[in-house]
Amino acid sequence: MATALPHVPPKQDMPPPGGYKKIPYLRVPPKSYFTGFQMIAGYVVVTTVGLGIYYLTAKKVKRDEIEMRSAQNVIFPILIAERDREFLRQLRRNRDEEAELMKNVPGWEVGTWYGEPVFKTLPEDTLVTPIFKEFYAHTDWKSYAKRAHLKLWS
């Protein structure tokens, strides 16, 4: 048989002597570091310094923009000439590749259709700009796809 526990009377939870502390519910204002006049004076000082720095920086930025624009105006004709030279070089490579591919075809002349000029109404020395696919006809597919993607999105 189990032994019985002695009977302990329940202890009621009572407030501490003197009662509980008061619950703080009053507004506690934050500590003020600056007065209104000091804040306005600080704003004026910061704004003045900022405008001074902006003025000095804006002068430098404008001077740099003028220099860059001048450099671009100087180099632009050179870049256009290089682009045109590369374009003509690629046309020459295309003609050489066509001559190499069609050398065994009887009656084939480069730049014609079996001896017939393609553009009959144009003078012989006129440059006919090829269409995009024709220009990249003898390149690898990756170069064509990369350039086609660039051309479509620009």
Backbone hydrogen bonds, N-H to C=O, Kabsch-Sander energy under -0.5 kcal/mol:
donor,donor_aa,acceptor,acceptor_aa,energy
12,Q,10,P,-0.5
14,M,12,Q,-0.5
19,G,16,P,-2.2
25,Y,23,I,-0.7
33,Y,31,K,-0.5
39,M,35,T,-1.9
40,I,36,G,-2.2
41,A,37,F,-2.5
42,G,38,Q,-2.4
43,Y,39,M,-2.2
44,V,40,I,-2.3
45,V,41,A,-2.3
46,V,42,G,-2.7
47,T,43,Y,-2.6
48,T,44,V,-2.4
49,V,45,V,-2.5
50,G,46,V,-2.5
51,L,47,T,-2.6
52,G,48,T,-2.1
53,I,49,V,-2.4
54,Y,50,G,-2.5
55,Y,51,L,-2.4
56,L,52,G,-2.1
57,T,53,I,-2.5
58,A,54,Y,-3.0
59,K,55,Y,-1.8
60,K,56,L,-1.6
61,V,57,T,-2.8
62,K,58,A,-2.5
63,R,59,K,-2.1
64,D,60,K,-2.5
65,E,61,V,-2.4
66,I,62,K,-2.1
67,E,63,R,-2.0
68,M,64,D,-2.6
69,R,65,E,-2.6
70,S,66,I,-2.3
71,A,67,E,-2.4
72,Q,68,M,-2.6
73,N,69,R,-2.3
74,V,70,S,-1.8
75,I,71,A,-2.4
76,F,72,Q,-1.9
79,L,75,I,-2.3
80,I,76,F,-2.3
81,A,77,P,-2.3
82,E,78,I,-2.4
83,R,79,L,-2.3
84,D,80,I,-2.5
85,R,81,A,-2.5
86,E,82,E,-2.3
87,F,83,R,-2.1
88,L,84,D,-2.4
89,R,85,R,-2.4
90,Q,86,E,-2.3
91,L,87,F,-2.0
92,R,88,L,-2.2
93,R,89,R,-2.3
94,N,90,Q,-2.5
95,R,91,L,-2.3
96,D,92,R,-2.5
97,E,93,R,-2.5
98,E,94,N,-2.4
99,A,95,R,-2.6
100,E,96,D,-2.2
101,L,97,E,-2.6
102,M,98,E,-2.5
103,K,100,E,-0.7
105,V,102,M,-1.4
108,W,105,V,-1.4
112,T,109,E,-1.7
113,W,116,E,-3.1
114,Y,112,T,-0.7
116,E,113,W,-1.6
118,V,111,G,-0.6
120,K,118,V,-0.8
126,T,123,P,-1.4
128,V,126,T,-0.6
129,T,127,L,-0.7
135,F,131,I,-2.3
136,Y,132,F,-1.6
137,A,134,E,-1.2
139,T,136,Y,-1.3
144,Y,140,D,-1.8
145,A,141,W,-3.0
146,K,142,K,-2.5
147,R,143,S,-2.2
148,A,144,Y,-2.9
149,H,145,A,-2.5
150,L,146,K,-1.9
151,K,147,R,-2.7
152,L,148,A,-2.5
153,W,149,H,-1.7
154,S,150,L,-0.9
